């Protein structure tokens, strides 16, 4: 593995950990930067197919969506249909008549890059407002020593622990699939991404399950064996599908990487594709399924 890939990966992980730990507007700003850069790469892929999307409008409403999620997550879902309507109105009144592809690519950009990413903000915000102890809604654990010594991770805000656990599962799935697939992979997984193998994909999902089981145990999830396995499968499969979806977009656009922003990794979409479909699934897993399993 090239040193540029290793170093840039370490820097990206360090920045992600700091943003997740702080939460609040700090985390929102980090996600907003990723969404902005991701939108630029996505629309470059779209333009490579001769499509003319409402790029600036879509990027603007996606940023507004992230702000609304931070202020009041319950209003976030109302933004999607309103933003979609606004994008259609914008395209209708352009000098050149918009095509179905123009409208579809714009709405897809809003959903794929903006709306799905907003769930990271919602996930990190769970249980965080009440314990905020920094400006801009940020948080810093006041008793790190006690938490680490007693392994009382459940004392931390739910949004922090669940977001961190999700990141760890994604990293385990990516690293596990890469290493195992490189040395033991023989069966091609899909024509969309020829380098991926069935063996690597399976091992990556297993690695995600192992990490999720440990997280469910230490975070005292109800029925942790069931919830840990279910969460690990959910994250492992979603991260794999996110990777394949982005590969499909690049393949259709006829490019190898979505960009050249990150040395050794390509573009921002190349680095974050495993995260795109994961946050909404984990958010509803935590807010809808886990409460049903709590003994009353």
N, C-alpha and C positions, 0 to 999 in steps of 0.2 A: 504494500500500500504506500503511495507517495507521501512524503513528509508534509507536503502542502495540504493534502486531504486530512491527515492526522491533526495538524496544528489548527486548521480552520474548523475542524469538527470539535476540538477541545474548546476553542473560543466560543463557538456557537452554543455548546452545552453550558458553559459557564454563564453566558449572558441569559440563557433560558432559565437556569436555576435561580439567578438573582431576580429576574422579573417575576417568576412564580412565587418566590418567597415574599417579595414586597407586596404583590397584589395591587388592588386599588387602581388608581389612574396610571401608576407605573406599568402595571401589566397591560392595561388597555393601550397605552402608547406603544409598547413593544409589539402587540398584536396589530395595531394600526399600521406600523411601519412594514410589517410582514405582508399585510393585506395590500398596501399600496404597491410594494415591489412585486407581489404576486400578480396583481392586476395588470401591471405593465407587461410582464412576461406572458400572461394569458392572452392579452389582446394582440401581442406580437405574433403569437401562434395563430390566432384567428385571422389576422391580416395576411398571413402567409397563404391563406386559402382564398384570398380575394374578397373577404368579407369586410364590411365597413360598420363596426359596432358603435354604439354610443359610449365610448370609452370614458371620457371625462365625467359624464353624468353618472355612469355606473360607479366609478371610483368615488365620487363625491357622496352619493347616497350610502355607499358601504361604510364610509367613515362616520357618517351621521348615525348609522345603525350601531356602530361600536360605542359611540357616545351615549346613545339611548340605553343600551344594555348596561352600561356602567351606572347610569343615573337610576334606571328602573327597569329591571329585566323583564317585568311582566308586560311592558309595552313593546318589546322587541319584535314579537311575531306580527304585530300590526304594521310594522314598517315594510315588510316584504311585499305584500300586495300593493301598498301605496307606492313604494319605490318602483315596482314593476310597471304600474300604470303610468307613472311619471316618465319612465324611460320610453314607453310606447308613444306617449304624447310628443316627446322630444323628437323621436325618429319620424313621426308623421309629418312634422312641419319643417323637415330639412329640404333644401333646394332640390336634391336628388331623391327620388322616391326610394324609400327603404324596402329591402327585400325580407322575405321570411327568415333567411339566414342571418341578416343583420339584427333583427329583433330577437331571434332565438339565441344568438351568440351573446347578446347583451344581457338578456335575462339569465342565461347560464353563467355568465361571469359574475353577476350579482349573487346568484345562489351558491356557486361552486367556491368562489374566492371570498366573498363578503359574508353572506348569511351563515354558512357553515362555520366559518371562523368565529362568528359572534358567540357561538356556544362555548368557546374557550373562556371568554370574558364572563359568561353566565356561570360556568362551572367553577371558576376561581372565586367568584363572589359568594358562593354558598357559605353562610355562617360567618362571613368576614366583617360585615358592617359593625357588629356588636363588639368586636375585639380590636378594631383599628386603633393603633397607637402611634401612627406617623401622619404627617400632613398628606393631603391628597388621598386619604383613605388607605394608606399603606399600613403594613404590619411587620413587626419584627419580634420574634419570640423572646420574651423577657427572661426566661429561665432555660436556656439551651442545655445547660449541664444536667438539670433535673430530668428534662425530657429524654435526653440521650441515655442517661444512667438508668432510668427506670423503664425505658422503652415505652413511655406513655405518649405515643404519637397521637392517640385519639384526643389528647388535650388540645392539640392544635386545631385551628379552624378547619372545618370539613372541606371547604374549597381548596385550601392549601394542600392537605394530605391527599385528596382524591386526584387533584391535578398532577401532583408530583408522582403519585402511583401510576397514573396513566402515561406520563412521560417515560417512567422507568420500564413499563411494559412495552411501549413502542420501541425504545432503545434495545431492549432485550430481544424483541422480535426481529428488528433490523440486523443487529449484530449476529444473532444466532443463525438467521437465514443466510447471511453473507458468508460467514465462516464455514458452516456445515455444508452449504451448497457449493462452495469453492473446492472443498476437499473430498466431499462424498456425493455431490449431486451428479446424477446421470440422466434422470428422466426430465425432459423439457416440460415446463409448466404451461406455457402459453406462447403462441406465435407473436403476441403483442410485445413480449419482453423475452427474447430468446435466451438470455443469460440466466434467467430464473429457472430453478428446478423444483420438482415436487418434493424432493428430499429436503431441500433448503427451506421451502415454504412450511412444511410440516414441523421441522425443528424450530423454526421461528415462532410458530404458534404455540408449541410446547414450552418454549422459553418464556413467552408472554404469560402462559398459565402458571408456571412456577413462580414468577415474580408476583402475579396477582394473588396467588394463594398466600404467599408470605405477607403481602400487604393486607389482605382481608383478615388474617390472623392478628397482626399487630394493631390494626385499626378497629378491631372488635366488630367486624361486620356480622350481622345475624346469620347463623348457619354458614360459617365462613368457608367450609369445604365446598358447598354448592355455589355460594356467591363468588368465591375466588376463582373456581373453575369457569363459571359462566362469564365473569368479567374478563378473565384472561383470553378465553375464546373470542369474545366480542372484540376486544382490542386487537388481538393478533390477526383475525380475519379482516377487520375493518382497515387496519394499516396496510395489509397486503392488497386489498381492493383499491385503496387510495393510490398505491404505487402503480398498479396496473392501469388505473384510469388515466393517470398523468402520462404514462408511457403511451397509451392509446392516442392521447391528444398530440404528443410529440410525433408519433409515427404518422398521423394524419397530416400534420404540418410539414413533415419531411425534414425534421431536425433531430439531432442527437441529444442536445440539452436544451432546456427552456431558456437558459441564459448563461452568462459567465461571471456572475456576481461573486460566487464563493469558490476560491481556489480549490481544485480537486473534486468539487461537488457539482459544479454547474450553476444553475440558477436557484432562486429561492424556492420555486415550485419543486425542483428536483430534491431539495433538502426537506421540504415540509409536506410532500405528497402523502406520507403515511399518517399525517395528523388531520387531514381534511375531513374524513368521514368519522373520525373517532370521537371527537368531542360531543356531538349531539347524542350518540348512542350511550356514552358514559353518563352524560348529564341526566338522561331519562332513566337510565339504570339506577342511578343514585336517588333521584327524586321520586320515581314512581315505583320501582320494584323493591328496593331495600325497605321502605316504610311498611310494605305489605308483609314482610317477613319478620318484623319485630314482634316478639311475644307480648301480648297485652294482658 
